Amino acid sequence: DMDELRQVPSEVQVTLDKDSNGQQSLIVNAQFEHTFNVLKAMLPKYHWNIKEYSVSHGTFKVEVEEENAEFYRERGVDNFSLQEGEYIVRVGWEQGKSVITFCDNKDIPLESNVVNRLYSGFSQALNKEFALYEQQSKKSN
């Protein structure tokens, strides 16, 4: 049923796991299109400024500004703990779930421990943005 597919899950689960390449990733139980749109709205709010993006490649090139603890507290999420710089955020689709991976500007995957540190705050931010996205998609129907 197409309608069911288009619905955004109200409780979006974001888990930390390895993708098919063995890379530490954030796995999201939502459609690729929803996850991509949510990231596009969310990243700039946390000063991950999108330089360019491609839906067909599922990539965002971002310039990350490092923020202080206060910045994250105000937004009600844990610190992303990522050094400022240029990164590539990738969204893929594996086994019926969206997979988010993080690379440096040379397209080299970030170390697992960096992704592990990022996970808490980033997944909280994703959940908040998915909730907003869901409200908006209900309005437009």
Secondary structure as UniProt FT lines:
FT   HELIX           2..6
FT   STRAND          14..18
FT   TURN            20..21
FT   STRAND          24..28
FT   HELIX           32..45
FT   TURN            46..47
FT   STRAND          48..54
FT   TURN            55..58
FT   STRAND          59..64
FT   HELIX           69..75
FT   STRAND          85..94
FT   TURN            95..96
FT   STRAND          97..104
FT   TURN            105..106
FT   HELIX           112..140
//
